[in-house]
């Protein structure tokens, strides 16, 4: 029995030994299989920190069957800290960087164009190549007239001047907008317009008239408060301030008021006007706008002077006695008759019709006769003293 147990133990130990040995052999074979996948050919890889596909040219290589993470199979990158610097990058001249790793920065040569008029735009027909901009040259080559600084692509086109100001290929024809001016006040109606190269009849460039049917309504007119009209096109009628104004009585209705008869009001009363220059508000023929009548003893034009700058009747006989015939007119008083007679006899004397002595006789006789006949409305029809003969 003891021998049987010992045998069983020995058998188990042998089996275990065989199993352990086989596992070891298999492990060695497996490890040998992995080891033999490169077939003994290892590849050198280089660190590629910027991930641009090019390894660092200054880094030490690492041998492996395949590329480890962040490694590349080349070492052509001259700056592994910048992904924009590699053999496949485009070289930018003059930036101080060897962008394409060819061995240094590339010197820039651009083309410059003559700018004879100094307007910043060059002439394409005259150019030079240089690493720096020469004096009198620019990079632009779009100037169509390099002799005139006011002609270049940066200028505004002026239509109709015969010049290609902005170098677009020719002068621009002018087309203006004109507005109907129906009332002829020089201000156009914004609602009616036409486009034309010339101003049509009845149209203007302005378009600010608010009433094109009335020539008295326009932006140039004076606003009249309280009339219900937007006279000056400012947006509505102006409200009149409640201020009392002095108005003067105009009894004879000649438009001129009596300076001695006035009232103050915020509105104009009937029969009153703003003017106060009438010197006789009972007679509509006497006012500042009337003509002064010679020798009638009346201040017809209210200038404060009687018979000054008076007019004749134009009958060609040098007669300046309009309204003053001492032997045909009636007078309100003796003084008016004497004044008229004096003017009349002075004229006769100045024209050689009577002498100074005869003038005195005429004045004396007729002045007394006027007094005697004053009951007949002051009229004297006698022709005594009306000497017409030449001086003897």
Helices and strands as residue ranges (DSSP letters): H 2-35, E 43-47, E 62-64, E 71-72, E 110-114, E 123-130, E 137-138, E 176-180, E 193-196, E 203-204, E 245-249, E 262-265, E 272-273, H 334-350, H 356-372
